[in-house]
């Protein structure tokens, strides 16, 4: 388990924290800004506790690791079904409270023209909805679906979540 928590940096971070593909980061530093790029069929999930000023972000690639248990164990952030619970647990470990969490999501697009064969974006959106429904979690805002790539960002000072597409920034959630 220690190796899993290393993936979710719980140390105080200052400035910009970049979340890679199949990665997650959490922080309790209100000066931090967490960002991820190139959300095509992948989904970015942000969580934020406005009282504790704790937040995090996950960038997952695939809906489920059930077909490859070794890969899921080695990198749970790669999959929605293991990465989302890890993101929440990592924020709770820093002192966030489930009752106060503001949750947003972006991505899950159908970027590649695969004739509808794989539908990774759609499958990622479905697993996210299933996980949230099962755990009684509501999305405060989302920018999912479509056919565009997005950059997602959360500012831990005020919880503002925004996304960019082709250089144009739009606020997804703000207090």
N, C-alpha and C positions, 0 to 999 in steps of 0.2 A: 504493500500500500504506500510505503514511503516514496517509491518511484512515481506513483500516480500524482501525489501531492506536489512533487517537484515540477510537474507539468503546469500546475496551477500555482503560479508564484504568489505566495502569501506575504512576502516581504514588502515593506513600504517601497513604492516606486515613485519616482518623480518624473514629470514630463510625459512624453508620449510612449505608450506601450503598444507594440505591434503584435497582433495575433496572426500567426501564419495559418495556412490551410491545415486542417486536422490538429488544431491547437486551441488552448484556452488560457486565459490570464484573468486573475482577480487582483484587486488592490483595495487598500483602505486609505489611500492617500488622496485627499480631496483635490490636490493639484494635478492629479493624473488624468490623462486622456487616453482611452483605449480605442484602437482602430484596427480594422481588418479590410483588406482589399480583395477585389476580384470575386465577389459573391455572384457566381453564375447559378448553377444548379445547387451549389452548396448553400447552407443557411447559416446566418450569423444570428446568435441569440444574445441579448443583453439583459442583465439583471441589475437592479439598483435598489439599495435601501437608503431612502432620503434622510433618515434620522441618523444612522450610523455612518453615512457617506461611504458605503462599501458597495462595490460593483464589480462586474466581470463580464467577459464576453467569450463565447464559444464560436468556432468556425468549423462546422462539421460537414463532411463530404457525402456520406452515405447514410441511409436510414437505419440499417441494422447490421451488427457484427455477428449475428447468429450463424452465418455461413462460414465465418472464419474466426473462430474463438481465439486463436493465437494472436492474430492481428488486433482483435478487439482488446485483448488483455494488454498487449504491448502499447497500444495507443487508443485508449477509450474515446479521446476527443475526435477521432476520425468518424465515429458513428453517432447518430442522434440518440439511439436507445441507451448508450452508455455515457456519452458526452454531456447530455443535458442534466442527468442526475449528478454527475461529477461537478458541473458548474455550480449547481445549487449547493451541494455539500461544501464545496470550497468557499463559497460566500458565507455559509453558516459558520464554518470554522473560524472565519475572521470576525464574526459577531453579528452578521445580518440576520434579520428576522423574516420568516416566510410571510407573515401577515402584512409586512410593509413593502415587500418587493414589488417593484415596477418592472414588468417584463415586456420586451419588444423583440421583434424578429424582422429580418430582411433576407432576400435571396430567393432560392427555390425556383429559379426561372428555368425555362426550357430553352437553353442556349443553342445546343447542337441540333441540327436537323437530322434526327435519327428515325424518322417516319413513325414516331410514337412508340418505338420498340422498347426503350429502356425507361423513359419518363423519370429520370432521377430527380429532377426538381419537384415533380408532383409527388413522388414517393417520399421525399424529404419533408414536404409540407404535411403529408398525411401522418407520418410518424410523430411530427411535432404536435399536431392537433391531438392525436391519441394520447401522447404522454401528458399533455397539459390537461386534457379532459379527465384522465384517470387520476391525476393528482390535484384536481380542483384549482388549477392555475388559469387565470385569464390574461390574455395579451392586452396590454395597454394600447399598443399600436403595432401594425405590421405593414411591411412593404414587400410582399412576396408574390411570386408568380410572374407572369409576363415572359418577356424574352430579352431582358436587359441585364447587364452586369452592374453590380453596385459596390460602393465602398461604404462601410458602416462605422460609425464613431459614437462613443459615449464619453461625456465629460463628467467626471466624478464629483466635481464641485457642486453642480446643480442637477445632475442626472439627465441633462439634455442629450437626446439621441437624434442623430441626423444621418442622412445618407447622401451620397453623391452619385450622379450618373452623368458621364460626359462633362465633368467639371461643374455641373450645376448642383448646388447643395440645397437640400430641403430638410426641414425639421420634421422628424417623425414623432417625437414626444418631447414636451417641455412642461415644467411646472408652472 
